[in-house]
Amino acid sequence: MFSVWRQPRIRLWVVAGVTTLGFLIALEIAARRYGLPGPIASQARELIFPPKSGFLLYAGMALMMVVLTWRQRFIAAAAAIGIDVAFLVVRWAVGAETTGGHPFGNGALWVLLGYAVIAVTRRTGRERVLLLKGVGLGLLLVAGRKTGDTWLLITSKTRPAVLDQYVATADHALGNPSWLMGRIVTATGPIGFNFLDIVYGQLAVAAVAVALYQLRNVAVERRFPGHHLVRTFLVIGLLGPAIYMIFPVVGPIFAYGTGAEHWATVSLWSETPSSEQWAVANLWPETPPPINTPHHMPFDGITPRNCMPSLHTAWATAIFIHSRTGPRLLRFAGTFWLMATLCATLGFGYHYGADLIAGVVFTLTIEAALRSLDHGWDRSGIQLVACGATVFAAFLVSYRYLPLEMAKHPWVSGPLLMLAMTSVVYGYVRTDALWKPRIAPARQPEPQPGLV
């Protein structure tokens, strides 16, 4: 038994598990200070009450099922659906409301927890570890959503002033793309808007589709690949909100609009828009903001400060990267989801152009670090991570301290921003080519003397 714990990989998993649990407990305590349930309580509530993340719970169960045989997958799916039907019948019988939640999803969560119990009580050795990894992967996907919601609450409560004026001024260097795309989306009417809304709101579904392709052989090989999309997704969700605390920004639709243009059709938040928003003026998307000396501006205690960097862009970029190794249809879907997400984040007024290029660099830096961790830290990997981190930090510093100079000289600062992002993209593509295994040509047999 003690020899198992001496293995470095086992110790790493134990440390990661304890750290994750401690992080969730800390967020739970922080949320309780503001009178709201944290990620642990929110997840436990969905065992009985209508879940807010019904689709995500089934996506998490699908990730867990990559370690099961086909027979076990059918049993798990049937059990989840049966439990959901039972819950629906009971709620209908007692007249319980499902307002604010989905009518399904409880069954998927019960199946996930059930397989955790099976792993501990009915499995041993490598089979136990493999099943626990599958369950952990599914639960972490759902817990990441709950953790993100709690982080957004904390940003709105602990950061009373936002830096939107700085980012909006710096965004003049990029041509104010949010204002331009906002007018385009408005001109498309309900059809274009609702189409982008579906893409924007179902990002996790696209991620699960790519992850399932990457993990399709786990049940046969009885092991997970060294690196896959879910790892990148979780790290982005863990580190991104920390940047929100350093650089709080609410977005153009809130800072330069009423904040209510899209609330009638977009259901991205569980709360209604605040009536206490203190926008600079109602300018978005018709009139770009003027070039003035930016200042910190106070804002309400409800709207999340979740713009810098754009995590929707970061996650869509990760989906694009990981879909490159798939078949043509998956590669097309990854490209489509990235482009549609960029249009939605700008067209809905949730992000500035500066947020998007920061999100791309943010993702490539994380992806390079995770791949280096799996591949081995060589010179090219270290240089790429250092370059990405430096460019990302330079973006934040320039947005904060040089926005007026950037706005006054857009033909210089704009290309420099794009060149900095492109340098990280080029570095990643070049390093990725070096990491790919090279196929050596088959050696031709030596001609034998006298046989020529």
Buried (B, 14 or more C-beta within 10 A) or exposed (E): EEEEEEEEEEEEBEEEEEEBEEEBEEBBEBBEEBEBBBBBBBBEBBEEBBBBBBBBBBBBBBBBBBBBEEEBBEEBBEBBBEBBEEBBEEBEEEEEEBEEBBBBBBBBBBBBEBBBEBBEEEBEEEEBBBBBBBBBBBBBBBBBBBBBBBBBBBBBBEBBEBBBBBBBBBBBBBEBBBBBBBEEBBEEEEEBBEBBBEBBBBBBBBBBBBBBBBBEEBBEEEEBEEBBBBBBBBBBBBBBBEBBEEBBBBBBBBBBBEBBBBBEEBEEEEEEBBEEBEBBEEBBBEEBBEBEEBEEBEBBBBBBBBBBBBBBBBBBBBBBBBBEEBEEEBBEBBBBBBEBBBBBBBBBBBBBBBBBBBBBBBBBBBBBBBBBEEBEEEEBBEEBBEBBBBBBEBBBEBBBEBBBBBBEBBEEBBEBBEEBBEBBBEBBEEBBEEBEEEEEEEEEEEEEEEEE
